[in-house]
Amino acid sequence: MKRDEGVTDKESNPMDYYNEVRPLLRHVHVMNRFFDEVVAEPPYRQFHIDLYDAFLKILNEELAPHALTLTLAITELEDAFPEIASTRDES
């Protein structure tokens, strides 16, 4: 089955999926900024592993219900902008 066959009732507009997951992505960006600060400050580095482990557990709990929407957003964006997919393949 192709991605766009029967998966969702949304029209195939990459921005629809992106707009739906955008608030989730903001949370991830905020936490990444937080960890940049933790790494930058020597007194906090000792807690980095424990904090990062907690962060991954929270992300798993919070993002798991949105896994399909997140996946569709990414794949739709890759379809709309092939350069995104080509940079992923290079890494």
Number of C-alpha atoms within 10 A of each C-alpha: 6 6 11 13 8 9 11 12 8 11 9 13 12 19 14 15 21 18 11 14 20 14 11 15 14 11 12 15 12 11 15 14 11 12 18 12 13 17 14 11 11 9 9 13 14 12 11 14 10 9 15 14 11 12 16 11 12 12 15 12 11 12 17 12 10 14 13 13 18 20 13 22 22 18 17 21 19 16 13 14 12 11 12 14 15 11 9 9 8 6 5
